[in-house]
Amino acid sequence: MRVLIPSPLFSYTGGQRQVEAEGESLARLLEMLEARYPGLRHRIVDEQDRIRKHIRFFVNGEMAERLDRALGSGDEVMIVAALSGG
C-alpha cells in the first residue's frame, strides 16, 4: 500500500514523501514503518499506543481514528500532522 508521509516526518524517511509498506492494520503498518524508519512510530503514537493529538490518519480519504483499523494491500494511507505554534 502507499503511505503518504507529512513533511514534519520527512527526516525519518530520508526525505521521501511517500513509501510503500504493508500491514493488516494501522498498528501493524506503524510497526513495519518503525522497522524501516526508526523513531517514526514514536512521533505518531505516544507511550500508551494512542495516536498523538496532532496526528490524523486517512485511509482511502476517510479519517481513521483507531490503530486497529483494518487495511488492505491496495489502500492508500495518508498521515497528516497538524501545525501548531503561536
N, CA, C and O atoms as a Maestro MAE file, in Angstrom:
{
 s_m_m2io_version
 :::
 2.0.0
}

f_m_ct {
 s_m_title
 :::
 protein
 m_atom[344] {
  # First column is atom index #
  i_m_mmod_type
  r_m_x_coord
  r_m_y_coord
  r_m_z_coord
  i_m_residue_number
  s_m_chain_name
  s_m_pdb_residue_name
  s_m_pdb_atom_name
  i_m_atomic_number
  :::
  1 25 0.838 -1.176 0.000 1 A "MET " " N  " 7
  2 3 0.000 0.000 0.000 1 A "MET " " CA " 6
  3 2 0.883 1.239 0.000 1 A "MET " " C  " 6
  4 15 2.055 1.193 0.375 1 A "MET " " O  " 8
  5 25 0.306 2.311 -0.417 2 A "ARG " " N  " 7
  6 3 1.040 3.574 -0.455 2 A "ARG " " CA " 6
  7 2 0.751 4.354 0.823 2 A "ARG " " C  " 6
  8 15 -0.398 4.476 1.247 2 A "ARG " " O  " 8
  9 25 1.817 4.880 1.430 3 A "VAL " " N  " 7
  10 3 1.693 5.662 2.658 3 A "VAL " " CA " 6
  11 2 2.262 7.048 2.376 3 A "VAL " " C  " 6
  12 15 3.425 7.188 2.000 3 A "VAL " " O  " 8
  13 25 1.435 8.063 2.561 4 A "LEU " " N  " 7
  14 3 1.862 9.448 2.355 4 A "LEU " " CA " 6
  15 2 2.346 10.002 3.690 4 A "LEU " " C  " 6
  16 15 1.640 9.948 4.697 4 A "LEU " " O  " 8
  17 25 3.554 10.529 3.674 5 A "ILE " " N  " 7
  18 3 4.223 10.989 4.887 5 A "ILE " " CA " 6
  19 2 4.123 12.516 4.978 5 A "ILE " " C  " 6
  20 15 4.365 13.202 3.985 5 A "ILE " " O  " 8
  21 25 3.772 13.060 6.149 6 A "PRO " " N  " 7
  22 3 3.726 14.530 6.280 6 A "PRO " " CA " 6
  23 2 5.134 15.123 6.355 6 A "PRO " " C  " 6
  24 15 6.066 14.472 6.827 6 A "PRO " " O  " 8
  25 25 5.276 16.340 5.893 7 A "SER " " N  " 7
  26 3 6.596 16.967 5.819 7 A "SER " " CA " 6
  27 2 7.351 17.003 7.156 7 A "SER " " C  " 6
  28 15 8.575 16.872 7.136 7 A "SER " " O  " 8
  29 25 6.690 17.173 8.330 8 A "PRO " " N  " 7
  30 3 7.464 17.164 9.570 8 A "PRO " " CA " 6
  31 2 8.171 15.827 9.850 8 A "PRO " " C  " 6
  32 15 9.049 15.757 10.710 8 A "PRO " " O  " 8
  33 25 7.786 14.773 9.127 9 A "LEU " " N  " 7
  34 3 8.385 13.455 9.361 9 A "LEU " " CA " 6
  35 2 9.307 13.016 8.224 9 A "LEU " " C  " 6
  36 15 9.797 11.887 8.221 9 A "LEU " " O  " 8
  37 25 9.541 13.903 7.265 10 A "PHE " " N  " 7
  38 3 10.424 13.558 6.147 10 A "PHE " " CA " 6
  39 2 11.817 13.165 6.619 10 A "PHE " " C  " 6
  40 15 12.474 12.338 5.988 10 A "PHE " " O  " 8
  41 25 12.273 13.752 7.724 11 A "SER " " N  " 7
  42 3 13.634 13.456 8.189 11 A "SER " " CA " 6
  43 2 13.789 11.982 8.561 11 A "SER " " C  " 6
  44 15 14.894 11.442 8.526 11 A "SER " " O  " 8
  45 25 12.676 11.333 8.918 12 A "TYR " " N  " 7
  46 3 12.734 9.904 9.275 12 A "TYR " " CA " 6
  47 2 12.772 9.009 8.042 12 A "TYR " " C  " 6
  48 15 13.309 7.902 8.087 12 A "TYR " " O  " 8
  49 25 12.201 9.492 6.943 13 A "THR " " N  " 7
  50 3 12.113 8.670 5.736 13 A "THR " " CA " 6
  51 2 13.153 9.064 4.695 13 A "THR " " C  " 6
  52 15 13.054 8.674 3.532 13 A "THR " " O  " 8
  53 25 14.141 9.833 5.114 14 A "GLY " " N  " 7
  54 3 15.184 10.253 4.178 14 A "GLY " " CA " 6
  55 2 14.647 11.188 3.109 14 A "GLY " " C  " 6
  56 15 15.152 11.219 1.987 14 A "GLY " " O  " 8
  57 25 13.613 11.955 3.466 15 A "GLY " " N  " 7
  58 3 13.050 12.925 2.530 15 A "GLY " " CA " 6
  59 2 11.948 12.379 1.642 15 A "GLY " " C  " 6
  60 15 11.391 13.113 0.826 15 A "GLY " " O  " 8
  61 25 11.627 11.114 1.785 16 A "GLN " " N  " 7
  62 3 10.579 10.528 0.942 16 A "GLN " " CA " 6
  63 2 9.198 11.024 1.381 16 A "GLN " " C  " 6
  64 15 8.870 11.011 2.568 16 A "GLN " " O  " 8
  65 25 8.407 11.456 0.418 17 A "ARG " " N  " 7
  66 3 7.045 11.935 0.672 17 A "ARG " " CA " 6
  67 2 6.053 10.787 0.745 17 A "ARG " " C  " 6
  68 15 5.011 10.894 1.392 17 A "ARG " " O  " 8
  69 25 6.376 9.714 0.092 18 A "GLN " " N  " 7
  70 3 5.534 8.531 0.141 18 A "GLN " " CA " 6
  71 2 6.400 7.293 0.124 18 A "GLN " " C  " 6
  72 15 7.482 7.275 -0.463 18 A "GLN " " O  " 8
  73 25 5.903 6.259 0.781 19 A "VAL " " N  " 7
  74 3 6.620 4.998 0.855 19 A "VAL " " CA " 6
  75 2 5.633 3.868 0.605 19 A "VAL " " C  " 6
  76 15 4.426 4.041 0.780 19 A "VAL " " O  " 8
  77 25 6.128 2.744 0.208 20 A "GLU " " N  " 7
  78 3 5.322 1.538 0.078 20 A "GLU " " CA " 6
  79 2 5.513 0.711 1.334 20 A "GLU " " C  " 6
  80 15 6.638 0.569 1.814 20 A "GLU " " O  " 8
  81 25 4.435 0.161 1.875 21 A "ALA " " N  " 7
  82 3 4.524 -0.621 3.100 21 A "ALA " " CA " 6
  83 2 3.366 -1.617 3.132 21 A "ALA " " C  " 6
  84 15 2.479 -1.594 2.279 21 A "ALA " " O  " 8
  85 25 3.397 -2.486 4.133 22 A "GLU " " N  " 7
  86 3 2.349 -3.488 4.306 22 A "GLU " " CA " 6
  87 2 1.910 -3.499 5.763 22 A "GLU " " C  " 6
  88 15 2.611 -3.005 6.646 22 A "GLU " " O  " 8
  89 25 0.735 -4.075 5.995 23 A "GLY " " N  " 7
  90 3 0.219 -4.204 7.351 23 A "GLY " " CA " 6
  91 2 -1.274 -4.427 7.300 23 A "GLY " " C  " 6
  92 15 -1.980 -3.769 6.535 23 A "GLY " " O  " 8
  93 25 -1.756 -5.343 8.102 24 A "GLU " " N  " 7
  94 3 -3.185 -5.637 8.085 24 A "GLU " " CA " 6
  95 2 -4.009 -4.661 8.929 24 A "GLU " " C  " 6
  96 15 -5.239 -4.715 8.933 24 A "GLU " " O  " 8
  97 25 -3.313 -3.767 9.645 25 A "SER " " N  " 7
  98 3 -3.975 -2.731 10.442 25 A "SER " " CA " 6
  99 2 -3.039 -1.531 10.527 25 A "SER " " C  " 6
  100 15 -1.862 -1.629 10.181 25 A "SER " " O  " 8
  101 25 -3.562 -0.404 10.986 26 A "LEU " " N  " 7
  102 3 -2.691 0.755 11.163 26 A "LEU " " CA " 6
  103 2 -1.587 0.451 12.172 26 A "LEU " " C  " 6
  104 15 -0.442 0.867 11.992 26 A "LEU " " O  " 8
  105 25 -1.934 -0.276 13.234 27 A "ALA " " N  " 7
  106 3 -0.921 -0.626 14.242 27 A "ALA " " CA " 6
  107 2 0.209 -1.426 13.613 27 A "ALA " " C  " 6
  108 15 1.382 -1.139 13.855 27 A "ALA " " O  " 8
  109 25 -0.128 -2.410 12.823 28 A "ARG " " N  " 7
  110 3 0.888 -3.249 12.177 28 A "ARG " " CA " 6
  111 2 1.678 -2.449 11.140 28 A "ARG " " C  " 6
  112 15 2.888 -2.631 11.002 28 A "ARG " " O  " 8
  113 25 1.003 -1.579 10.424 29 A "LEU " " N  " 7
  114 3 1.686 -0.711 9.465 29 A "LEU " " CA " 6
  115 2 2.745 0.131 10.175 29 A "LEU " " C  " 6
  116 15 3.864 0.275 9.681 29 A "LEU " " O  " 8
  117 25 2.387 0.689 11.342 30 A "LEU " " N  " 7
  118 3 3.352 1.503 12.087 30 A "LEU " " CA " 6
  119 2 4.539 0.673 12.556 30 A "LEU " " C  " 6
  120 15 5.668 1.163 12.580 30 A "LEU " " O  " 8
  121 25 4.296 -0.575 12.929 31 A "GLU " " N  " 7
  122 3 5.403 -1.447 13.316 31 A "GLU " " CA " 6
  123 2 6.352 -1.671 12.138 31 A "GLU " " C  " 6
  124 15 7.573 -1.632 12.288 31 A "GLU " " O  " 8
  125 25 5.768 -1.905 10.973 32 A "MET " " N  " 7
  126 3 6.591 -2.123 9.776 32 A "MET " " CA " 6
  127 2 7.374 -0.858 9.418 32 A "MET " " C  " 6
  128 15 8.544 -0.929 9.041 32 A "MET " " O  " 8
  129 25 6.718 0.301 9.540 33 A "LEU " " N  " 7
  130 3 7.411 1.555 9.243 33 A "LEU " " CA " 6
  131 2 8.530 1.815 10.249 33 A "LEU " " C  " 6
  132 15 9.600 2.302 9.885 33 A "LEU " " O  " 8
  133 25 8.275 1.486 11.518 34 A "GLU " " N  " 7
  134 3 9.292 1.687 12.552 34 A "GLU " " CA " 6
  135 2 10.529 0.829 12.271 34 A "GLU " " C  " 6
  136 15 11.656 1.273 12.488 34 A "GLU " " O  " 8
  137 25 10.317 -0.389 11.793 35 A "ALA " " N  " 7
  138 3 11.446 -1.271 11.477 35 A "ALA " " CA " 6
  139 2 12.305 -0.669 10.367 35 A "ALA " " C  " 6
  140 15 13.527 -0.819 10.369 35 A "ALA " " O  " 8
  141 25 11.670 -0.002 9.439 36 A "ARG " " N  " 7
  142 3 12.388 0.586 8.308 36 A "ARG " " CA " 6
  143 2 12.908 1.999 8.617 36 A "ARG " " C  " 6
  144 15 13.981 2.394 8.159 36 A "ARG " " O  " 8
  145 25 12.122 2.749 9.404 37 A "TYR " " N  " 7
  146 3 12.462 4.143 9.707 37 A "TYR " " CA " 6
  147 2 12.419 4.336 11.222 37 A "TYR " " C  " 6
  148 15 11.429 4.843 11.749 37 A "TYR " " O  " 8
  149 25 13.468 3.944 11.922 38 A "PRO " " N  " 7
  150 3 13.477 4.017 13.390 38 A "PRO " " CA " 6
  151 2 13.150 5.421 13.909 38 A "PRO " " C  " 6
  152 15 13.668 6.426 13.423 38 A "PRO " " O  " 8
  153 25 12.271 5.447 14.917 39 A "GLY " " N  " 7
  154 3 11.875 6.707 15.541 39 A "GLY " " CA " 6
  155 2 10.588 7.281 14.988 39 A "GLY " " C  " 6
  156 15 9.971 8.138 15.621 39 A "GLY " " O  " 8
  157 25 10.172 6.825 13.820 40 A "LEU " " N  " 7
  158 3 8.968 7.374 13.182 40 A "LEU " " CA " 6
  159 2 7.720 7.095 14.010 40 A "LEU " " C  " 6
  160 15 6.896 7.987 14.210 40 A "LEU " " O  " 8
  161 25 7.574 5.861 14.493 41 A "ARG " " N  " 7
  162 3 6.364 5.479 15.226 41 A "ARG " " CA " 6
  163 2 6.156 6.355 16.459 41 A "ARG " " C  " 6
  164 15 5.034 6.766 16.756 41 A "ARG " " O  " 8
  165 25 7.233 6.635 17.164 42 A "HIS " " N  " 7
  166 3 7.113 7.431 18.390 42 A "HIS " " CA " 6
  167 2 6.635 8.854 18.107 42 A "HIS " " C  " 6
  168 15 6.072 9.496 18.994 42 A "HIS " " O  " 8
  169 25 6.840 9.346 16.923 43 A "ARG " " N  " 7
  170 3 6.336 10.673 16.552 43 A "ARG " " CA " 6
  171 2 4.855 10.630 16.215 43 A "ARG " " C  " 6
  172 15 4.206 11.672 16.126 43 A "ARG " " O  " 8
  173 25 4.315 9.425 16.025 44 A "ILE " " N  " 7
  174 3 2.918 9.271 15.604 44 A "ILE " " CA " 6
  175 2 2.032 8.796 16.747 44 A "ILE " " C  " 6
  176 15 0.891 9.242 16.866 44 A "ILE " " O  " 8
  177 25 2.530 7.908 17.582 45 A "VAL " " N  " 7
  178 3 1.760 7.416 18.734 45 A "VAL " " CA " 6
  179 2 2.576 7.649 20.003 45 A "VAL " " C  " 6
  180 15 3.805 7.719 19.970 45 A "VAL " " O  " 8
  181 25 1.854 7.768 21.132 46 A "ASP " " N  " 7
  182 3 2.549 8.007 22.396 46 A "ASP " " CA " 6
  183 2 2.908 6.683 23.076 46 A "ASP " " C  " 6
  184 15 2.747 5.612 22.491 46 A "ASP " " O  " 8
  185 25 3.390 6.768 24.302 47 A "GLU " " N  " 7
  186 3 3.846 5.587 25.028 47 A "GLU " " CA " 6
  187 2 2.706 4.641 25.399 47 A "GLU " " C  " 6
  188 15 2.949 3.476 25.714 47 A "GLU " " O  " 8
  189 25 1.474 5.129 25.367 48 A "GLN " " N  " 7
  190 3 0.303 4.292 25.652 48 A "GLN " " CA " 6
  191 2 -0.370 3.809 24.360 48 A "GLN " " C  " 6
  192 15 -1.523 3.378 24.377 48 A "GLN " " O  " 8
  193 25 0.340 3.885 23.273 49 A "ASP " " N  " 7
  194 3 -0.164 3.471 21.950 49 A "ASP " " CA " 6
  195 2 -1.413 4.233 21.532 49 A "ASP " " C  " 6
  196 15 -2.296 3.679 20.877 49 A "ASP " " O  " 8
  197 25 -1.484 5.496 21.909 50 A "ARG " " N  " 7
  198 3 -2.576 6.366 21.453 50 A "ARG " " CA " 6
  199 2 -2.041 7.255 20.349 50 A "ARG " " C  " 6
  200 15 -0.897 7.707 20.399 50 A "ARG " " O  " 8
  201 25 -2.868 7.501 19.360 51 A "ILE " " N  " 7
  202 3 -2.470 8.408 18.281 51 A "ILE " " CA " 6
  203 2 -2.284 9.800 18.890 51 A "ILE " " C  " 6
  204 15 -3.163 10.301 19.590 51 A "ILE " " O  " 8
  205 25 -1.150 10.406 18.621 52 A "ARG " " N  " 7
  206 3 -0.884 11.735 19.182 52 A "ARG " " CA " 6
  207 2 -1.923 12.739 18.695 52 A "ARG " " C  " 6
  208 15 -2.468 12.609 17.599 52 A "ARG " " O  " 8
  209 25 -2.187 13.742 19.531 53 A "LYS " " N  " 7
  210 3 -3.266 14.699 19.260 53 A "LYS " " CA " 6
  211 2 -3.073 15.466 17.958 53 A "LYS " " C  " 6
  212 15 -4.057 15.873 17.340 53 A "LYS " " O  " 8
  213 25 -1.859 15.668 17.536 54 A "HIS " " N  " 7
  214 3 -1.612 16.457 16.329 54 A "HIS " " CA " 6
  215 2 -1.521 15.587 15.068 54 A "HIS " " C  " 6
  216 15 -1.202 16.090 13.990 54 A "HIS " " O  " 8
  217 25 -1.798 14.298 15.199 55 A "ILE " " N  " 7
  218 3 -1.708 13.374 14.060 55 A "ILE " " CA " 6
  219 2 -3.103 12.874 13.675 55 A "ILE " " C  " 6
  220 15 -3.929 12.587 14.541 55 A "ILE " " O  " 8
  221 25 -3.354 12.774 12.379 56 A "ARG " " N  " 7
  222 3 -4.580 12.166 11.859 56 A "ARG " " CA " 6
  223 2 -4.186 11.172 10.770 56 A "ARG " " C  " 6
  224 15 -3.215 11.367 10.039 56 A "ARG " " O  " 8
  225 25 -4.973 10.103 10.689 57 A "PHE " " N  " 7
  226 3 -4.818 9.121 9.613 57 A "PHE " " CA " 6
  227 2 -6.029 9.207 8.704 57 A "PHE " " C  " 6
  228 15 -7.156 9.382 9.170 57 A "PHE " " O  " 8
  229 25 -5.793 9.083 7.408 58 A "PHE " " N  " 7
  230 3 -6.865 8.955 6.433 58 A "PHE " " CA " 6
  231 2 -6.563 7.720 5.594 58 A "PHE " " C  " 6
  232 15 -5.477 7.586 5.030 58 A "PHE " " O  " 8
  233 25 -7.538 6.822 5.519 59 A "VAL " " N  " 7
  234 3 -7.401 5.608 4.719 59 A "VAL " " CA " 6
  235 2 -8.359 5.734 3.547 59 A "VAL " " C  " 6
  236 15 -9.576 5.776 3.727 59 A "VAL " " O  " 8
  237 25 -7.807 5.793 2.358 60 A "ASN " " N  " 7
  238 3 -8.599 5.997 1.145 60 A "ASN " " CA " 6
  239 2 -9.507 7.216 1.287 60 A "ASN " " C  " 6
  240 15 -10.651 7.207 0.832 60 A "ASN " " O  " 8
  241 25 -8.993 8.244 1.911 61 A "GLY " " N  " 7
  242 3 -9.710 9.512 2.045 61 A "GLY " " CA " 6
  243 2 -10.628 9.617 3.242 61 A "GLY " " C  " 6
  244 15 -11.190 10.684 3.488 61 A "GLY " " O  " 8
  245 25 -10.798 8.543 3.996 62 A "GLU " " N  " 7
  246 3 -11.671 8.573 5.170 62 A "GLU " " CA " 6
  247 2 -10.829 8.570 6.439 62 A "GLU " " C  " 6
  248 15 -9.867 7.812 6.562 62 A "GLU " " O  " 8
  249 25 -11.207 9.432 7.381 63 A "MET " " N  " 7
  250 3 -10.435 9.524 8.615 63 A "MET " " CA " 6
  251 2 -10.536 8.222 9.407 63 A "MET " " C  " 6
  252 15 -11.623 7.662 9.556 63 A "MET " " O  " 8
  253 25 -9.418 7.751 9.905 64 A "ALA " " N  " 7
  254 3 -9.348 6.554 10.748 64 A "ALA " " CA " 6
  255 2 -8.864 6.998 12.119 64 A "ALA " " C  " 6
  256 15 -7.798 7.603 12.239 64 A "ALA " " O  " 8
  257 25 -9.636 6.703 13.142 65 A "GLU " " N  " 7
  258 3 -9.326 7.194 14.479 65 A "GLU " " CA " 6
  259 2 -8.721 6.141 15.390 65 A "GLU " " C  " 6
  260 15 -8.309 6.452 16.508 65 A "GLU " " O  " 8
  261 25 -8.662 4.900 14.925 66 A "ARG " " N  " 7
  262 3 -8.150 3.824 15.789 66 A "ARG " " CA " 6
  263 2 -7.050 3.053 15.075 66 A "ARG " " C  " 6
  264 15 -7.078 2.883 13.856 66 A "ARG " " O  " 8
  265 25 -6.080 2.589 15.858 67 A "LEU " " N  " 7
  266 3 -4.963 1.844 15.286 67 A "LEU " " CA " 6
  267 2 -5.357 0.443 14.855 67 A "LEU " " C  " 6
  268 15 -4.615 -0.203 14.115 67 A "LEU " " O  " 8
  269 25 -6.520 -0.046 15.306 68 A "ASP " " N  " 7
  270 3 -6.950 -1.376 14.872 68 A "ASP " " CA " 6
  271 2 -7.737 -1.327 13.554 68 A "ASP " " C  " 6
  272 15 -8.325 -2.325 13.139 68 A "ASP " " O  " 8
  273 25 -7.741 -0.173 12.912 69 A "ARG " " N  " 7
  274 3 -8.404 -0.031 11.618 69 A "ARG " " CA " 6
  275 2 -7.773 -1.009 10.627 69 A "ARG " " C  " 6
  276 15 -6.561 -0.984 10.412 69 A "ARG " " O  " 8
  277 25 -8.593 -1.865 10.029 70 A "ALA " " N  " 7
  278 3 -8.097 -2.858 9.072 70 A "ALA " " CA " 6
  279 2 -7.640 -2.177 7.781 70 A "ALA " " C  " 6
  280 15 -8.217 -1.179 7.350 70 A "ALA " " O  " 8
  281 25 -6.599 -2.735 7.178 71 A "LEU " " N  " 7
  282 3 -6.055 -2.213 5.925 71 A "LEU " " CA " 6
  283 2 -5.960 -3.329 4.900 71 A "LEU " " C  " 6
  284 15 -5.815 -4.502 5.245 71 A "LEU " " O  " 8
  285 25 -6.044 -2.945 3.646 72 A "GLY " " N  " 7
  286 3 -5.856 -3.883 2.551 72 A "GLY " " CA " 6
  287 2 -4.637 -3.490 1.734 72 A "GLY " " C  " 6
  288 15 -4.143 -2.368 1.852 72 A "GLY " " O  " 8
  289 25 -4.157 -4.394 0.916 73 A "SER " " N  " 7
  290 3 -2.913 -4.142 0.182 73 A "SER " " CA " 6
  291 2 -3.023 -2.983 -0.800 73 A "SER " " C  " 6
  292 15 -2.009 -2.362 -1.120 73 A "SER " " O  " 8
  293 25 -4.206 -2.678 -1.279 74 A "GLY " " N  " 7
  294 3 -4.367 -1.591 -2.240 74 A "GLY " " CA " 6
  295 2 -4.748 -0.263 -1.629 74 A "GLY " " C  " 6
  296 15 -4.990 0.701 -2.355 74 A "GLY " " O  " 8
  297 25 -4.806 -0.190 -0.317 75 A "ASP " " N  " 7
  298 3 -5.215 1.044 0.358 75 A "ASP " " CA " 6
  299 2 -4.135 2.121 0.251 75 A "ASP " " C  " 6
  300 15 -2.949 1.843 0.069 75 A "ASP " " O  " 8
  301 25 -4.603 3.354 0.372 76 A "GLU " " N  " 7
  302 3 -3.694 4.488 0.491 76 A "GLU " " CA " 6
  303 2 -3.889 5.075 1.875 76 A "GLU " " C  " 6
  304 15 -5.007 5.405 2.269 76 A "GLU " " O  " 8
  305 25 -2.798 5.204 2.607 77 A "VAL " " N  " 7
  306 3 -2.843 5.761 3.965 77 A "VAL " " CA " 6
  307 2 -2.132 7.109 3.945 77 A "VAL " " C  " 6
  308 15 -0.969 7.212 3.554 77 A "VAL " " O  " 8
  309 25 -2.847 8.124 4.371 78 A "MET " " N  " 7
  310 3 -2.255 9.455 4.483 78 A "MET " " CA " 6
  311 2 -2.110 9.782 5.964 78 A "MET " " C  " 6
  312 15 -3.075 9.707 6.726 78 A "MET " " O  " 8
  313 25 -0.913 10.139 6.356 79 A "ILE " " N  " 7
  314 3 -0.656 10.586 7.725 79 A "ILE " " CA " 6
  315 2 -0.560 12.106 7.669 79 A "ILE " " C  " 6
  316 15 0.232 12.664 6.910 79 A "ILE " " O  " 8
  317 25 -1.377 12.762 8.483 80 A "VAL " " N  " 7
  318 3 -1.410 14.226 8.488 80 A "VAL " " CA " 6
  319 2 -0.943 14.706 9.852 80 A "VAL " " C  " 6
  320 15 -1.397 14.213 10.885 80 A "VAL " " O  " 8
  321 25 -0.042 15.660 9.846 81 A "ALA " " N  " 7
  322 3 0.447 16.257 11.085 81 A "ALA " " CA " 6
  323 2 0.020 17.718 11.113 81 A "ALA " " C  " 6
  324 15 0.362 18.494 10.221 81 A "ALA " " O  " 8
  325 25 -0.727 18.079 12.145 82 A "ALA " " N  " 7
  326 3 -1.169 19.462 12.296 82 A "ALA " " CA " 6
  327 2 0.007 20.332 12.691 82 A "ALA " " C  " 6
  328 15 0.917 19.890 13.392 82 A "ALA " " O  " 8
  329 25 -0.022 21.549 12.242 83 A "LEU " " N  " 7
  330 3 0.990 22.521 12.636 83 A "LEU " " CA " 6
  331 2 0.458 23.299 13.815 83 A "LEU " " C  " 6
  332 15 -0.741 23.561 13.904 83 A "LEU " " O  " 8
  333 25 1.330 23.663 14.709 84 A "SER " " N  " 7
  334 3 0.914 24.473 15.846 84 A "SER " " CA " 6
  335 2 1.991 25.508 16.131 84 A "SER " " C  " 6
  336 15 3.107 25.444 15.616 84 A "SER " " O  " 8
  337 25 1.633 26.412 16.930 85 A "GLY " " N  " 7
  338 3 2.567 27.467 17.280 85 A "GLY " " CA " 6
  339 2 1.812 28.733 17.614 85 A "GLY " " C  " 6
  340 15 0.582 28.740 17.588 85 A "GLY " " O  " 8
  341 25 2.481 29.746 17.910 86 A "GLY " " N  " 7
  342 3 1.784 30.959 18.283 86 A "GLY " " CA " 6
  343 2 2.534 32.188 17.903 86 A "GLY " " C  " 6
  344 15 2.067 33.299 18.156 86 A "GLY " " O  " 8
  :::
 }
 m_bond[343] {
  # First column is bond index #
  i_m_from
  i_m_to
  i_m_order
  :::
  1 1 2 1
  2 2 3 1
  3 3 4 2
  4 3 5 1
  5 5 6 1
  6 6 7 1
  7 7 8 2
  8 7 9 1
  9 9 10 1
  10 10 11 1
  11 11 12 2
  12 11 13 1
  13 13 14 1
  14 14 15 1
  15 15 16 2
  16 15 17 1
  17 17 18 1
  18 18 19 1
  19 19 20 2
  20 19 21 1
  21 21 22 1
  22 22 23 1
  23 23 24 2
  24 23 25 1
  25 25 26 1
  26 26 27 1
  27 27 28 2
  28 27 29 1
  29 29 30 1
  30 30 31 1
  31 31 32 2
  32 31 33 1
  33 33 34 1
  34 34 35 1
  35 35 36 2
  36 35 37 1
  37 37 38 1
  38 38 39 1
  39 39 40 2
  40 39 41 1
  41 41 42 1
  42 42 43 1
  43 43 44 2
  44 43 45 1
  45 45 46 1
  46 46 47 1
  47 47 48 2
  48 47 49 1
  49 49 50 1
  50 50 51 1
  51 51 52 2
  52 51 53 1
  53 53 54 1
  54 54 55 1
  55 55 56 2
  56 55 57 1
  57 57 58 1
  58 58 59 1
  59 59 60 2
  60 59 61 1
  61 61 62 1
  62 62 63 1
  63 63 64 2
  64 63 65 1
  65 65 66 1
  66 66 67 1
  67 67 68 2
  68 67 69 1
  69 69 70 1
  70 70 71 1
  71 71 72 2
  72 71 73 1
  73 73 74 1
  74 74 75 1
  75 75 76 2
  76 75 77 1
  77 77 78 1
  78 78 79 1
  79 79 80 2
  80 79 81 1
  81 81 82 1
  82 82 83 1
  83 83 84 2
  84 83 85 1
  85 85 86 1
  86 86 87 1
  87 87 88 2
  88 87 89 1
  89 89 90 1
  90 90 91 1
  91 91 92 2
  92 91 93 1
  93 93 94 1
  94 94 95 1
  95 95 96 2
  96 95 97 1
  97 97 98 1
  98 98 99 1
  99 99 100 2
  100 99 101 1
  101 101 102 1
  102 102 103 1
  103 103 104 2
  104 103 105 1
  105 105 106 1
  106 106 107 1
  107 107 108 2
  108 107 109 1
  109 109 110 1
  110 110 111 1
  111 111 112 2
  112 111 113 1
  113 113 114 1
  114 114 115 1
  115 115 116 2
  116 115 117 1
  117 117 118 1
  118 118 119 1
  119 119 120 2
  120 119 121 1
  121 121 122 1
  122 122 123 1
  123 123 124 2
  124 123 125 1
  125 125 126 1
  126 126 127 1
  127 127 128 2
  128 127 129 1
  129 129 130 1
  130 130 131 1
  131 131 132 2
  132 131 133 1
  133 133 134 1
  134 134 135 1
  135 135 136 2
  136 135 137 1
  137 137 138 1
  138 138 139 1
  139 139 140 2
  140 139 141 1
  141 141 142 1
  142 142 143 1
  143 143 144 2
  144 143 145 1
  145 145 146 1
  146 146 147 1
  147 147 148 2
  148 147 149 1
  149 149 150 1
  150 150 151 1
  151 151 152 2
  152 151 153 1
  153 153 154 1
  154 154 155 1
  155 155 156 2
  156 155 157 1
  157 157 158 1
  158 158 159 1
  159 159 160 2
  160 159 161 1
  161 161 162 1
  162 162 163 1
  163 163 164 2
  164 163 165 1
  165 165 166 1
  166 166 167 1
  167 167 168 2
  168 167 169 1
  169 169 170 1
  170 170 171 1
  171 171 172 2
  172 171 173 1
  173 173 174 1
  174 174 175 1
  175 175 176 2
  176 175 177 1
  177 177 178 1
  178 178 179 1
  179 179 180 2
  180 179 181 1
  181 181 182 1
  182 182 183 1
  183 183 184 2
  184 183 185 1
  185 185 186 1
  186 186 187 1
  187 187 188 2
  188 187 189 1
  189 189 190 1
  190 190 191 1
  191 191 192 2
  192 191 193 1
  193 193 194 1
  194 194 195 1
  195 195 196 2
  196 195 197 1
  197 197 198 1
  198 198 199 1
  199 199 200 2
  200 199 201 1
  201 201 202 1
  202 202 203 1
  203 203 204 2
  204 203 205 1
  205 205 206 1
  206 206 207 1
  207 207 208 2
  208 207 209 1
  209 209 210 1
  210 210 211 1
  211 211 212 2
  212 211 213 1
  213 213 214 1
  214 214 215 1
  215 215 216 2
  216 215 217 1
  217 217 218 1
  218 218 219 1
  219 219 220 2
  220 219 221 1
  221 221 222 1
  222 222 223 1
  223 223 224 2
  224 223 225 1
  225 225 226 1
  226 226 227 1
  227 227 228 2
  228 227 229 1
  229 229 230 1
  230 230 231 1
  231 231 232 2
  232 231 233 1
  233 233 234 1
  234 234 235 1
  235 235 236 2
  236 235 237 1
  237 237 238 1
  238 238 239 1
  239 239 240 2
  240 239 241 1
  241 241 242 1
  242 242 243 1
  243 243 244 2
  244 243 245 1
  245 245 246 1
  246 246 247 1
  247 247 248 2
  248 247 249 1
  249 249 250 1
  250 250 251 1
  251 251 252 2
  252 251 253 1
  253 253 254 1
  254 254 255 1
  255 255 256 2
  256 255 257 1
  257 257 258 1
  258 258 259 1
  259 259 260 2
  260 259 261 1
  261 261 262 1
  262 262 263 1
  263 263 264 2
  264 263 265 1
  265 265 266 1
  266 266 267 1
  267 267 268 2
  268 267 269 1
  269 269 270 1
  270 270 271 1
  271 271 272 2
  272 271 273 1
  273 273 274 1
  274 274 275 1
  275 275 276 2
  276 275 277 1
  277 277 278 1
  278 278 279 1
  279 279 280 2
  280 279 281 1
  281 281 282 1
  282 282 283 1
  283 283 284 2
  284 283 285 1
  285 285 286 1
  286 286 287 1
  287 287 288 2
  288 287 289 1
  289 289 290 1
  290 290 291 1
  291 291 292 2
  292 291 293 1
  293 293 294 1
  294 294 295 1
  295 295 296 2
  296 295 297 1
  297 297 298 1
  298 298 299 1
  299 299 300 2
  300 299 301 1
  301 301 302 1
  302 302 303 1
  303 303 304 2
  304 303 305 1
  305 305 306 1
  306 306 307 1
  307 307 308 2
  308 307 309 1
  309 309 310 1
  310 310 311 1
  311 311 312 2
  312 311 313 1
  313 313 314 1
  314 314 315 1
  315 315 316 2
  316 315 317 1
  317 317 318 1
  318 318 319 1
  319 319 320 2
  320 319 321 1
  321 321 322 1
  322 322 323 1
  323 323 324 2
  324 323 325 1
  325 325 326 1
  326 326 327 1
  327 327 328 2
  328 327 329 1
  329 329 330 1
  330 330 331 1
  331 331 332 2
  332 331 333 1
  333 333 334 1
  334 334 335 1
  335 335 336 2
  336 335 337 1
  337 337 338 1
  338 338 339 1
  339 339 340 2
  340 339 341 1
  341 341 342 1
  342 342 343 1
  343 343 344 2
  :::
 }
}
